[in-house]
Amino acid sequence: MIGSATISYFKNHAVSYMNRNYSTNTKLGFHPRVNSVISQLNMIAPRFLLKDDEIDILTEPKDFYNQLKEKISSADERIFLSSLYIGKTQHELIDCLSQALEAKPNLKLHILIDYLRATREYPNPSSLTTVSTLLKKFGNHRVDIRLYHTPKLSGMSEKIVPKRFNEGFGLQHMKIYGFDDEVIISGANLSEDYFSNRQDRYYVFKNVNLTDYFFNLGKLISQLSHKVSYLPHRDKILIDWPTKNLTADPKLNLERFLVETTHLLEPILHGERVAHYDNDEYQKIIEKDLQIKEIENKKFAEDPEYNDRNTIVFPVSQLTPLLKPDISTEKPAILRLLSYLDSSTVSWTFTAGYFNMEPEIKRRLLTATSKSGEVITASPKANSFFKSSWPSKYIPPAYLYLCEQFLREVNGQEKENNIKVKEWEKGVVNTENGWSYHAKGIWISEPDETIPSITVIGSSNYTKRSYSLDLETNVVLITKDEKLKRKMQSEIDNINQHTRELSIKDFEDNKDPDRNISWGVKILAKIFANRL
């Protein structure tokens, strides 16, 4: 833990990593406008240079699940899974993890999930009971399970707010799935629908440096979270805040906690480092992070050894609940990207299953001079809360109302020919052959091209909630590799197979009762906009 002297040390001795070179590698051959974006992102987040064969794009839930199982089975040293939750019925996935741990004595498993979601039904079958079986079988020395608890919920509020509502205060929402030297970045959680009939996005990165980066990020958040331990002599599961954590429990002193976590997370977010910190585990993480960035800096110095790299990846994260001031990198990176839409010949696609755009993002899209943009969101019948019980049954019409408001703004600014608003629907969710829609992301082309060369992939829904309450992580990927660009376009094409364009008429003359939005829903959508 950090005392006042150490905090002062952080402020005075945090140094820029190795006089980092913020210029763009001119040998990569990007369009000058793209080079400008790269230069701006260089000042925001770490960067990684990859080859075309180090990136795979999956489009189907079943392929995502098969990849998970294959990579779990082949892992030798480490598996790290960061998700909102692991489904309480995911026995096959747990068995796969168990078999891997049995077969590989040196293999270690790291799990980071959300405290509130994991314990919602505990001690009845829940995410926590599901993953705890691995602790009981393999022990605390091989299985590390961490539960992130938002510091925004404590004291009397935590006692009186019902479990189903307490998630409105914030969640661990990052989706990072790592196996030895490979990592999958996605928006999908680990439960049955995400493996079968819930459309999402999935990027596989086969790069050890990038994988190490996300492993380190997960480790840092884990050491700011509760630990789940198994006490064999009592046959009991214990959840506590370990003394070896990097800070004291935020319930003891929230202000001090936020000061400490901000300084602890700054190095990995911004590529800066602290010369010394009296915690061996933290020091190992930061020193490893430094080694990674030294290698990446060498690549960007136009070293001939790395001339076959044609794709740049910037990891960006929104860790607002843990930062004061907020030094998150995702929102600044997204806004920089969207400023690139001031070219009339740039094409772009924006999608989010939960449609509640952060106001500045919405403003950038509405004021873009690009003449070819599309926004894709979920139909109410593709929202997983469709026809659910009270109060969640009001969530689909609330998002529908926000979509209508956006469409009216598009028309009000006479942008209906430049921005198409579409709705994704594949059957009716929770019925036979019905799918839900959970994909989120941004794709942008170079000027005078129609296929994307830039994309954002990860956990964020680009909502007010994403930028205030939850932990999010994403990557901004920029490539000049034609094969990868075509794969990115195939992603958009796959999504668009099940979309239709919306017009104001869909809201004014609609006879479908599932599209009728009551005044009560409209009022609630405005009141609770920050938590949607």
Residue pairs with C-beta under 8 A, 6 or more apart in sequence:
1 246
1 247
1 248
1 260
2 10
2 247
2 259
2 260
2 263
2 264
6 277
6 278
7 259
7 260
7 263
9 274
9 276
10 263
10 274
11 263
13 274
13 275
14 263
14 266
14 267
14 272
14 273
14 274
15 272
15 273
15 275
16 271
16 272
17 271
17 272
17 273
17 290
17 293
17 297
18 293
18 294
18 297
20 42
20 271
20 293
20 297
21 297
21 300
21 301
22 39
22 42
22 43
23 39
23 42
23 300
24 30
24 35
24 38
24 39
24 42
24 300
25 49
25 299
25 300
25 301
25 302
26 35
26 302
27 302
27 307
28 309
28 310
28 312
28 480
29 310
29 480
30 38
30 446
30 453
30 478
30 480
31 446
31 447
33 340
33 343
33 446
33 447
34 340
34 446
34 453
34 454
34 478
36 340
37 336
37 337
37 340
37 454
37 478
38 312
38 478
40 336
41 47
41 314
41 333
41 336
41 337
41 476
44 270
44 314
44 316
44 329
44 332
44 333
44 336
45 269
45 270
45 271
45 314
45 315
45 316
45 329
45 333
45 476
46 213
46 268
46 270
46 271
46 293
46 296
46 314
46 315
47 296
47 300
47 312
47 313
47 314
48 207
48 209
48 210
48 213
48 296
48 312
48 313
48 314
48 315
49 296
49 299
49 300
49 306
49 309
49 311
49 312
49 313
50 205
50 207
50 210
50 309
50 311
50 312
50 313
51 308
51 309
51 310
51 311
52 310
52 311
52 479
52 481
52 483
52 484
53 206
54 205
54 206
54 207
54 311
55 203
55 204
55 205
55 206
55 311
55 477
55 484
56 203
56 204
56 206
57 202
57 203
57 204
57 484
57 487
57 488
57 490
57 491
58 64
58 67
58 202
58 203
58 204
59 202
59 490
59 491
59 494
61 188
61 193
61 194
61 195
61 196
61 197
61 198
61 199
61 200
62 195
62 196
63 202
64 184
64 186
64 188
64 194
64 195
64 200
64 202
65 194
65 195
65 196
67 184
67 202
67 204
68 93
68 96
68 177
68 184
68 190
69 92
69 93
69 96
71 177
71 179
71 182
71 184
72 79
72 96
72 97
72 100
72 179
73 96
73 99
73 100
74 179
74 180
75 100
75 104
75 107
75 179
75 180
76 104
76 106
76 107
76 180
77 104
77 106
77 107
77 108
77 180
78 107
78 108
78 109
78 110
78 178
78 179
78 180
78 215
79 97
79 100
79 107
79 108
79 109
79 110
79 178
79 179
80 109
80 110
80 111
80 112
80 176
80 177
80 178
80 214
80 215
80 218
81 109
81 110
81 111
81 112
81 176
81 177
81 178
81 190
82 111
82 112
82 113
82 172
82 174
82 175
82 176
82 177
82 218
82 221
83 112
83 113
83 174
83 175
83 176
83 177
83 189
83 190
84 113
84 114
84 117
84 171
84 172
84 173
84 175
84 189
85 113
85 114
85 117
85 118
85 127
85 189
85 190
85 191
86 93
86 94
86 111
86 113
86 127
86 130
86 131
86 189
86 190
86 191
87 93
87 127
87 130
87 189
87 190
87 191
87 192
88 121
88 125
88 126
88 127
88 129
88 130
89 125
89 130
89 191
89 192
90 130
90 190
90 191
90 192
91 130
93 190
94 130
94 131
94 133
94 134
97 109
97 134
98 133
98 134
98 137
98 138
100 107
101 107
101 109
101 134
101 137
101 138
101 142
101 143
107 142
108 142
108 143
108 144
109 134
109 138
109 142
109 143
109 144
110 144
110 146
110 215
110 218
110 219
110 222
111 131
111 143
111 144
111 145
111 146
112 146
112 148
112 172
112 174
112 218
112 221
112 222
112 225
113 127
113 131
113 145
113 146
113 147
113 148
113 172
114 147
114 148
114 167
114 171
114 172
114 173
115 147
115 148
115 149
115 150
115 172
115 225
115 226
116 149
116 150
116 153
116 163
116 166
116 167
116 169
116 171
117 127
117 167
117 171
118 126
118 127
118 128
118 131
118 147
119 126
119 127
119 128
119 147
119 239
120 126
120 163
120 164
122 128
122 129
123 129
128 147
128 228
128 237
131 145
131 228
132 145
132 228
132 230
132 237
134 143
134 145
135 143
135 145
135 228
135 229
135 230
135 237
136 230
136 232
139 230
140 229
140 230
144 222
144 227
145 227
145 228
146 221
146 222
146 223
146 225
146 226
146 227
146 228
147 225
147 226
147 227
147 228
147 239
148 171
148 172
148 221
148 224
148 225
148 226
148 471
149 225
149 226
150 169
150 170
150 171
150 321
150 469
151 250
151 254
151 257
151 258
151 321
151 322
152 169
152 170
152 321
152 469
153 161
153 166
153 169
153 170
154 250
154 251
154 254
155 251
157 169
158 166
161 169
168 469
168 528
168 531
169 469
170 321
170 469
170 470
170 471
171 469
171 470
171 471
172 221
172 225
172 470
172 471
173 459
173 460
173 466
173 470
173 471
173 472
174 218
174 221
174 317
174 458
174 459
174 471
174 472
174 473
175 185
175 186
175 187
175 188
175 189
175 458
175 459
175 473
176 183
176 184
176 185
176 214
176 217
176 218
176 473
177 183
177 184
177 186
178 184
178 211
178 214
178 215
178 218
180 211
181 206
181 207
181 208
181 211
182 204
182 205
182 206
182 207
182 211
183 204
183 205
183 210
183 211
183 214
183 215
184 202
184 203
184 204
184 205
185 202
185 203
185 205
185 214
185 457
185 458
185 473
185 474
185 475
186 200
186 201
186 202
186 203
186 457
186 458
186 459
187 200
187 201
187 438
187 439
187 440
187 441
187 457
187 458
187 459
188 194
188 198
188 200
188 201
188 202
188 438
193 384
193 436
194 200
194 438
197 433
197 434
197 435
197 436
198 384
198 435
198 436
198 437
198 438
199 424
199 426
199 435
199 436
199 437
199 438
199 439
199 495
199 498
200 438
200 439
201 439
201 440
201 441
201 457
201 491
203 457
203 475
203 477
205 211
205 313
205 475
207 313
209 292
209 295
209 296
210 313
210 315
212 288
212 289
212 292
213 268
213 289
213 292
213 315
214 315
214 473
216 268
216 285
216 288
216 289
217 268
217 315
217 317
217 473
219 281
219 285
220 246
220 264
220 265
220 268
220 282
220 285
221 319
221 322
221 471
223 244
223 245
223 246
223 281
223 282
224 245
224 246
224 247
224 261
224 264
224 322
225 245
226 239
226 240
226 241
227 239
227 240
227 241
227 242
227 245
228 237
228 238
228 239
229 237
229 238
229 239
229 240
230 236
230 237
230 238
231 237
231 238
241 248
241 249
244 281
246 260
246 261
246 264
246 279
246 281
246 282
247 256
247 257
247 260
247 261
247 264
248 256
248 257
249 257
250 257
250 258
255 324
258 322
258 323
258 324
259 324
261 322
261 323
262 322
262 323
262 324
262 325
262 327
263 274
264 282
265 319
265 322
265 323
265 327
266 272
266 327
267 273
267 274
267 286
267 289
268 285
268 286
268 289
269 317
269 319
269 327
269 328
269 329
270 327
270 329
271 293
273 286
273 289
273 290
274 286
276 283
277 283
277 286
298 306
299 306
299 309
310 479
310 480
310 481
311 477
311 478
311 479
311 480
311 481
311 484
312 477
312 478
312 479
313 475
313 476
313 477
313 478
314 333
314 475
314 476
314 477
314 478
315 329
315 473
315 474
315 475
316 329
316 330
316 333
316 334
316 458
316 473
316 474
316 475
316 476
317 328
317 329
317 330
317 471
317 472
317 473
317 474
318 328
318 329
318 330
318 331
318 460
318 466
318 467
318 470
318 471
318 472
318 473
319 328
319 471
319 472
320 326
320 328
320 467
320 468
320 469
321 469
321 470
321 471
322 471
328 467
330 460
330 466
330 467
330 472
330 473
330 474
331 358
331 360
331 467
333 476
334 361
334 442
334 456
334 462
335 360
335 361
335 364
337 442
337 444
337 454
337 456
337 476
338 361
338 364
338 365
338 368
339 364
340 346
340 444
340 454
341 348
341 364
341 365
341 368
341 369
341 370
341 373
341 444
342 368
342 369
342 370
343 369
343 370
343 447
344 369
344 370
344 371
345 370
345 371
345 447
345 448
346 370
346 372
346 444
346 445
346 446
346 447
347 370
347 372
347 373
347 444
347 445
347 449
347 450
347 451
347 452
348 368
348 370
348 372
348 373
348 374
348 442
348 443
348 444
348 445
348 452
349 373
349 374
349 375
349 376
349 442
349 443
349 452
349 492
350 365
350 373
350 374
350 375
350 376
350 441
350 442
350 462
351 375
351 376
351 377
351 424
351 439
351 440
351 441
351 442
351 495
352 377
352 439
352 440
352 461
352 462
352 463
353 377
353 378
353 382
353 383
353 424
353 436
353 437
353 438
353 439
353 440
353 461
354 378
354 399
354 440
354 461
354 463
354 532
355 377
355 378
355 399
355 402
355 403
355 406
356 399
356 402
356 461
356 463
356 464
356 465
356 529
356 532
357 365
357 402
357 406
357 462
357 463
358 462
358 463
358 464
358 466
358 467
359 464
361 462
362 406
362 409
365 373
365 375
365 419
366 409
366 410
366 413
366 415
366 419
367 413
368 418
370 418
371 417
371 418
372 418
372 450
373 418
373 419
373 420
374 419
374 420
374 421
374 422
375 406
375 419
375 420
375 421
375 422
376 422
376 423
376 424
376 439
376 495
376 496
376 499
377 399
377 403
377 421
377 422
377 423
377 424
377 437
378 399
378 423
378 424
378 425
378 436
378 437
378 438
379 423
379 424
379 425
379 437
380 386
380 396
380 397
380 399
380 400
380 514
380 515
381 425
381 427
381 428
381 429
381 434
381 514
382 423
382 424
382 425
382 426
382 429
382 435
382 436
382 437
383 395
383 396
383 399
383 429
383 436
383 437
384 429
384 430
384 436
384 438
385 392
385 393
385 395
385 396
386 393
386 396
386 428
386 429
386 430
386 514
387 393
387 430
388 395
394 520
394 521
394 524
395 532
397 516
397 517
397 518
397 521
398 521
398 524
398 525
398 528
398 532
399 532
400 515
400 517
401 517
401 521
401 522
401 525
402 525
402 529
402 532
403 421
403 423
403 502
404 507
404 517
406 421
407 421
407 502
407 503
407 504
407 507
408 504
410 416
410 419
410 421
411 504
420 501
421 501
421 502
422 496
422 499
422 500
422 501
422 502
423 499
423 500
423 502
424 437
424 439
424 495
424 498
424 499
425 437
425 498
425 499
425 500
426 434
426 435
426 437
426 498
427 433
427 434
427 435
428 434
429 435
429 436
435 498
439 495
440 458
440 459
440 460
440 461
440 462
441 455
441 456
441 457
441 458
442 454
442 455
442 456
443 452
443 454
443 455
443 488
443 489
443 491
443 492
444 452
444 453
444 454
444 455
445 451
445 452
445 453
445 454
446 453
451 485
451 486
451 488
451 489
452 485
452 488
452 489
452 492
453 478
453 479
453 480
453 485
453 488
454 476
454 477
454 478
454 479
455 476
455 477
455 488
455 491
456 474
456 475
456 476
456 477
457 474
457 475
457 477
458 472
458 473
458 474
458 475
459 472
459 473
459 474
460 466
460 472
460 474
463 532
464 529
464 530
464 532
465 530
465 531
465 532
466 472
468 530
469 530
469 531
479 485
479 488
506 515
507 515
507 517
510 516
525 532
